[in-house]
Amino acid sequence: MRIPLPLIGLAAVLGVAAAPAAAAPKLKPQGSATVYRDTTTSDGVRGVGTESQDIVSMSDAMFRDLLNVPELMNRPTPPRIIVDPKYFRNESSEIIDKALITDRIRVNLLRAAGGRMRFIGREYAGAVEEERALKDAGKVDVGTTGRTRAQAGADYRLVGRIGTRDAIDTRTGTTSRFSQYTFELLDMEYGEIIWSNLYEFKKENRDDVVYR
Amino acid sequence: MKLAALSGALGLAVFSAARAAAPPPLPPVPYDAGPEAFVGRLATDPPANRVLNQMEIGARAFWRADYATAKPALDDAIARIDSVFAADANAAKARKLWYDEGSKDFKGEPYERAMAFLYRGLIYLHEADYENARAAFRRGLMQDAFAEEDQNRSDFALLLFLDAWASHLNGDTDLRDETLVQLKKLRPSFGGIGEKDDTLVLAETGLAPRKLGDGAAHAFFVYRRGKPIAENQVQVMTGAAAIQAYPMEDLFYQASTRGGREIDKILAGKAQFKATTGGVGSFLADTTVALSSNSSAFSANGQYGDAVAAVGVLSGVFLIVSSNSRPQADVRAWSSLPDTLHVLTLGLGGRPAKLTARFLKTGVPVEGADKPIACATDANRKQLCLVRAH
């Protein structure tokens, strides 16, 4: 059978046209239901910053290490410690809620220490002061644990620093960030650092060429 | 010939369907309008415009002191700016023949990304969270570093200044001084930050840089200064005295010093392909004309004539392909940005500031009364004072 030339042309045209149309991805973004994810797994949204798994890993590593500090664990009188974000300085390019880390260390340490350490809630000192003023004024009774002369002073305080070093290769669009979290335990009377540890990681990624 | 015409029509239809261009631009929103229009667009616009709309919402709400609206909008924009689109389908589409550059997810040009971090950082300052403010300003600097050639990397002086200011407020004088040394290289005439300064005045003048499509088929875009620029200087009036605010950043300069290098590079590939396709199409079109004019000489029973028609259809389709694969540059732009940003630091000892701003164009006051400067005192009695000309 002789195929007319125009039909061959049409077939060629449709062939050329159909190929990319078939290959084109779906235009509608596909939504997904909210799901619970393991906090120790890497985030679905990836960047070079600190992710949940980093927070979990570093705080777990720190509290486990703190449980091995002789000055803390072998004292006949349990030492008093402040673990809050106030002197945990963020000098990095990381926007972060520092309390995520310090809260996790404090909670785990408190639960694991079994009374061998005492924790001072200095960030709640205002609330304590308010209550003590009410008791002093006789507007409320003394409660069941009795009165003390003052709020508890601390023997040690968790201090530290978050630092980052960012690097960018403008040719390739590669971004890398070295992050270093320094944790230290400061003697609040003598100023000695009795314990130190580091948590560090480096992440690198490369964005799509259209965003460079 | 009918079949030839049919094949052409079908080709056009299939190619039209295959192509997914950026949606037509929405009508502009007045410069001084609130975030409402963009809140509406969040729901109606394609997801590719989400970051742009969030940037607009963030800045417009920020300038209305509606931080509850500005904060999540800027956080959302920043999260998406930060996320890596290495395996993103829309980015892949933007690289393809069939899609406009403007169909990709908007992340903003580096100066726009930097400004998103800048506004977020200012909100952190307002909340007395100086460390995260500093982190935001540093992240903004990194966005700028994406843009520049080696000699221009991270030359966003305003972000360096704000980094130093955040360190100053946080009591990190060592970090402040280190940053001020860097700033001095970019702005030698800047006087620095006084030890007792506790108030920052930030003023914006002029209108946002514009992105204009240029070249054949708007294959690339060029930056133009916003217009009109009615003022370019600010005097801060403290009672009777007038203090000139320091013009710390020219946003148009930040936008345009890239010279379109990266974008040109990206679009160069497409433009080159387009030129080749266009060339082939043109060549075939010319051949059609040439053969058609001689068809009677070759045609015994009209078959050659039909063959020529088929070639003509094919060449026409290639022209359609060519016109559909136009690498139209992405000219979506953050419209509520200023042209120039000015700063002034004052030591007011924690006293509430009553300041007004007088705008000038090259030394001559512009028409209209002085504008009141909105000052907010944070938990540490540090003040952030904001004013914009428009």
Interface residues (C-beta under 8 A of the other chain):
Chain A: P4 L5 P6 L7 I8 G9 L10 A12 V13 L14 V16 A17 A18 P20 A21 A24 P25 L27 P29 V45 R46 G47 G49 R89 N90 E91 S92 S93 E94 I95 I96 K98 D166 I168 T170 G173 T175 N205 R206 D207 D208 V209 V210 Y211 R212
Chain B: M1 L3 A4 L6 S7 G8 L10 G11 V14 F15 A17 A18 A20 P47 I78 A79 D82 S83 V84 F85 A86 D88 A89 A91 A92 K93 A94 R95 L97 W98 E101 K104 K107 R120 Y124 E131 N132 R134 A135 A136 R138 R139 L141 M142 A145 F146 A147 E148 E149 R153 D172 L175 E262 I266 Q303 D306 A307 A309 A310 V311 V313 L314 V317 V321
